[in-house]
C-alpha cells in the first residue's frame, strides 16, 4: 500500500463490460496521489486503455460500462458526470493516437481546448505551452496535420495544459516515436509534473521510460492488478526486471513471461 497521502483519483474495485457481455476489467483498484505520476503497465490487451476510458467517462462511446465499483476524482464520485464536465473539473485525457484536429493550425488546436478554462483564452496559458514545447511555437500558424508524430504528441499534451488540469491521463505517449523523441517528451512530462504539480496517470508499454518519470506503478494482466509498489522497489524486483524490463538475472538476457516461473500475482481485487 502507498503511504497516506491526499488522493486525487481513487478507482475502487471496478468491473467493466463491453457490449453487455465481454468483461474486460475485474475488481480493479488503484490510486493516484495528488502531485504524483503513477504508471499503469501491462501487455497488449491487459485493459490499460479501458481503465483510462472508465475514468474519463468515455466507455459509452464504445458500448462499454462500469458495472460495479466506484471512481472518485478530487473527492467527487464521477458516475453522474459527463466527459465535458470532467474536463472542466480538471481531468484531461490525452488519448492514444493524439486525436488532434489536423485541419486546424497549432494555435487553433490550443484555442479549442480553452472551453475548459474558467477564464477563457489566456495568453499566459499559450506562452506556458510554447515554453514547454518550443517546436510548437515555431509551427503555431501551420496546420497540425503536417506536424511530425512527435510534434503532434506535444500538441496533444499542450492542449491538456491549456485546460488547467489537476490530473492528466496519458495513453501510450511513446507510441510510434523514435527513442530520441520519446526521451524529449518524457523529460517534458516530468518537468510539467515537477513545476506545475500536475498529477498524472500514465499508461505505457515502455516500462523503462515510465519508471524513469513515475513515483509509483501498477502492473496489469487480463483486467486485474497483479502487483504494485513504489518504482524504486519494482525496479529491484527480479520478476519485473525479467518480464517488463527484458533483463535476465545477469542484467542483459531477455526473458519471456513464460520463463518467469514465480511471478508474484498479488490479487488486490480480493483484498
C-alpha positions, -999 to 999 in steps of 0.1 A, spaced: 0 0 0 11 36 -7 18 58 23 -11 81 35 -13 110 10 -41 131 -4 -56 111 -32 -68 129 -64 -80 97 -81 -94 67 -64 -105 37 -85 -121 12 -62 -129 -24 -72 -144 -16 -107 -156 -40 -133 -161 -30 -169 -181 -49 -195 -183 -42 -233 -214 -50 -254 -231 -62 -222 -212 -95 -224 -174 -91 -225 -158 -85 -192 -126 -65 -195 -118 -53 -160 -123 -74 -130 -122 -59 -95 -95 -33 -104 -84 -8 -78 -57 19 -80 -49 54 -66 -31 85 -78 -18 107 -51 -21 144 -57 10 158 -75 25 124 -84 29 104 -116 15 69 -114 23 44 -142 -1 16 -153 19 -11 -172 9 -43 -189 10 -61 -222 -14 -55 -251 -50 -64 -242 -44 -62 -205 -71 -34 -202 -49 -4 -196 -67 19 -220 -100 7 -207 -90 20 -172 -84 55 -186 -117 55 -206 -136 44 -174 -120 73 -155 -127 99 -183 -163 85 -188 -156 77 -225 -166 40 -223 -202 46 -236 -188 57 -269 -176 21 -274 -206 4 -258 -188 -1 -225 -199 4 -190 -186 3 -154 -209 -23 -138 -196 -22 -103 -172 -3 -81 -166 34 -77 -143 60 -93 -138 92 -73 -119 122 -88 -108 150 -65 -133 138 -39 -163 135 -62 -180 103 -75 -178 107 -113 -207 83 -120 -231 111 -129 -206 134 -146 -204 138 -184 -169 138 -201 -170 176 -208 -179 182 -171 -149 162 -160 -127 183 -182 -140 214 -166 -134 198 -132 -97 194 -141 -94 159 -157 -79 158 -192 -75 126 -212 -47 126 -238 -58 96 -259 -37 71 -278 -32 83 -314 -31 120 -303 -66 129 -318 -56 164 -328 -76 185 -353 -54 180 -384 -71 207 -405 -66 234 -378 -35 252 -370 -15 246 -339 -28 278 -324 -64 268 -333 -60 234 -317 -49 251 -285 -78 275 -287 -102 246 -290 -91 235 -255 -99 268 -239 -136 258 -235 -125 241 -203 -108 272 -188 -129 292 -164 -113 324 -177 -114 316 -214 -85 321 -237 -53 333 -219 -21 345 -235 -2 332 -204 -15 297 -209 -4 297 -246 30 310 -235 33 282 -210 27 256 -237 52 272 -260 77 274 -232 75 236 -227 73 229 -264 93 254 -284 88 234 -316 51 242 -314 58 279 -312 78 277 -345 48 259 -361 19 277 -344 5 290 -377 9 258 -396 -17 230 -399 -14 203 -373 -18 176 -398 17 185 -412 34 181 -379 56 151 -372 44 124 -349 64 137 -320 51 173 -326 16 160 -327 21 143 -293 35 176 -280 4 194 -292 -19 168 -276 -2 173 -243 -2 211 -249 -40 211 -253 -42 193 -219 -21 221 -203 -44 248 -218 -73 232 -199 -55 238 -165 -57 201 -155 -54 188 -120 -50 153 -134 -38 142 -169 -45 107 -182 -17 98 -207 -23 69 -230 8 55 -247 26 88 -253 57 70 -266 37 51 -293 53 53 -328 80 77 -317 118 75 -321 138 69 -289 152 104 -291 117 120 -293 104 97 -265 132 109 -242 124 145 -251 87 142 -245 91 123 -212 116 148 -199 89 175 -205 63 154 -189 85 151 -158 90 189 -158 53 196 -160 47 174 -131 75 189 -111 69 226 -119 31 227 -122 23 200 -96 0 182 -122 -10 147 -112 -7 121 -140 -19 85 -147 4 72 -173 -4 41 -194 27 28 -211 42 -4 -226 77 11 -224 83 2 -188 118 17 -187 108 52 -197 76 50 -175 97 40 -144 121 69 -152 94 96 -146 69 78 -122 67 77 -85 45 46 -82 34 19 -106 7 -8 -111 11 -38 -133 -19 -53 -150 -27 -87 -166 -60 -97 -181 -80 -69 -165 -66 -72 -130 -38 -56 -110 -12 -83 -102 14 -62 -84 22 -26 -75 46 -5 -55 70 24 -55 90 25 -87 123 21 -68 111 -12 -53 96 -26 -86 128 -19 -104 146 -42 -79 121 -69 -83 137 -97 -104 104 -108 -119 95 -73 -130 130 -68 -144 129 -100 -164 94 -96 -179 89 -58 -182 124 -45 -185 137 -75 -205 166 -82 -181 177 -116 -171 194 -125 -139 227 -112 -153 212 -79 -164 213 -84 -201 195 -116 -211 159 -110 -224 134 -134 -208 99 -140 -219 69 -142 -195 67 -180 -200 101 -183 -184 91 -163 -153 80 -192 -130 74 -174 -98 58 -141 -109 40 -127 -79 3 -122 -86 -8 -101 -56 -46 -102 -60 -57 -67 -49 -92 -73 -61 -97 -99 -34 -84 -78 -6 
